């Protein structure tokens, strides 16, 4: 997680937009590490990049759908976010991970997929 934040910060130093793009590219890293705690960081970065390829804009639009929740949280001094907005946002992120994992199948061993080669696959 530290390296994800470091990479995002360094990309943000170039300009704001590359930092935002990289933040969306690395968005699946926490979920990958939660499911596969022994996964090397290079594999987590590669798989997250693969899972988010073609889905960054859709994820950005998904985040925009939460703008009213965040504004409501601001108006209620964080209470709306604490009880409703943040859990809803976190659950949506987890479901997004499940959907992208099913769609992209990053751990399949089929040669026709363009999934990145991982050095230490999951224990199935």
C-alpha positions as CSV (number, residue, x, y, z in Angstrom):
1,X,0.0,0.0,0.0
2,X,2.9,2.3,0.7
3,X,4.3,1.8,-2.8
4,X,0.9,2.4,-4.3
5,X,0.7,5.7,-2.5
6,X,4.3,6.5,-3.4
7,X,3.8,5.8,-7.1
8,X,0.6,7.9,-7.1
9,X,2.3,10.8,-5.4
10,X,5.3,10.7,-7.8
11,X,3.0,10.7,-10.8
12,X,1.1,13.6,-9.3
13,X,4.3,15.6,-9.1
14,X,4.4,15.6,-12.9
15,X,0.9,17.1,-13.1
16,X,-2.5,16.5,-11.5
17,X,-4.0,14.5,-14.3
18,X,-1.3,11.7,-14.5
19,X,-1.7,11.3,-10.8
20,X,-5.4,10.8,-11.1
21,X,-5.0,8.4,-13.9
22,X,-2.5,6.3,-12.0
23,X,-4.7,6.4,-8.9
24,X,-7.4,4.8,-10.9
25,X,-4.9,2.3,-12.4
26,X,-3.7,1.2,-9.0
27,X,-7.2,1.1,-7.5
28,X,-7.5,-2.7,-7.3
29,X,-4.2,-3.2,-5.3
30,X,-5.9,-3.1,-1.9
31,X,-8.4,-5.8,-2.9
32,X,-5.7,-7.9,-4.6
33,X,-3.5,-7.8,-1.5
34,X,-6.5,-8.5,0.8
35,X,-7.3,-11.6,-1.2
36,X,-3.7,-12.7,-1.9
37,X,-1.5,-11.4,1.0
38,X,1.6,-13.1,-0.2
39,X,1.4,-11.5,-3.7
40,X,4.6,-9.6,-4.7
41,X,4.1,-5.9,-5.2
42,X,5.2,-6.0,-8.8
43,X,2.5,-8.6,-9.6
44,X,-0.1,-6.5,-7.7
45,X,0.7,-3.5,-9.8
46,X,0.7,-5.4,-13.1
47,X,-2.6,-7.2,-12.3
48,X,-4.3,-4.0,-11.1
49,X,-3.1,-2.2,-14.3
50,X,-4.5,-5.1,-16.4
51,X,-7.8,-5.1,-14.5
52,X,-8.3,-1.4,-14.9
53,X,-7.3,-1.1,-18.5
54,X,-10.4,0.1,-20.4
55,X,-12.3,0.7,-17.1
56,X,-10.7,3.8,-15.7
57,X,-13.3,6.1,-17.2
58,X,-16.2,3.9,-16.2
59,X,-14.8,3.9,-12.6
60,X,-14.5,7.6,-12.7
61,X,-18.1,8.0,-13.7
62,X,-19.0,5.5,-10.9
63,X,-17.2,7.8,-8.5
64,X,-19.1,10.8,-9.8
65,X,-22.3,9.0,-8.9
66,X,-21.3,9.4,-5.2
67,X,-21.0,13.2,-5.3
68,X,-24.3,13.7,-3.6
69,X,-23.4,11.3,-0.8
70,X,-20.2,13.2,-0.2
71,X,-21.9,16.6,-0.4
72,X,-24.6,15.3,2.1
73,X,-21.8,14.2,4.3
74,X,-20.2,17.6,4.2
75,X,-23.6,19.3,5.1
76,X,-24.2,16.9,8.1
77,X,-20.6,17.2,9.4
78,X,-19.7,13.7,8.3
79,X,-22.6,11.8,9.9
80,X,-24.2,10.9,6.6
81,X,-20.9,9.6,5.3
82,X,-20.1,7.8,8.5
83,X,-23.3,5.8,8.6
84,X,-24.3,5.6,4.9
85,X,-22.0,7.1,2.3
86,X,-18.6,5.6,3.2
87,X,-19.9,2.0,3.7
88,X,-21.8,2.2,0.5
89,X,-18.8,3.5,-1.3
90,X,-16.5,0.8,0.1
91,X,-19.0,-1.9,-0.8
92,X,-19.3,-0.6,-4.3
93,X,-15.5,-0.7,-4.6
94,X,-15.5,-4.4,-3.5
95,X,-18.2,-5.3,-6.0
96,X,-16.3,-3.5,-8.7
97,X,-13.2,-5.6,-7.9
98,X,-15.4,-8.8,-8.1
99,X,-16.9,-7.7,-11.4
100,X,-13.5,-6.8,-12.9
101,X,-12.0,-10.0,-11.7
102,X,-14.7,-12.1,-13.3
103,X,-14.6,-10.0,-16.5
104,X,-10.8,-9.9,-17.0
105,X,-9.9,-13.2,-15.3
106,X,-6.4,-12.1,-14.4
107,X,-5.4,-15.5,-12.9
108,X,-6.5,-17.7,-15.8
109,X,-3.7,-19.7,-17.4
110,X,-5.2,-19.6,-20.9
111,X,-2.7,-18.4,-23.5
112,X,-5.2,-16.4,-25.5
113,X,-5.7,-13.9,-22.7
114,X,-3.5,-10.9,-22.3
115,X,-3.3,-11.2,-18.5
116,X,0.1,-10.4,-17.1
117,X,2.4,-13.2,-16.1
118,X,2.6,-13.5,-12.3
119,X,5.5,-15.0,-10.5
120,X,3.6,-16.4,-7.5
121,X,0.0,-17.3,-8.4
122,X,-2.8,-17.8,-5.9
123,X,-3.0,-21.0,-3.9
124,X,-6.2,-22.7,-5.3
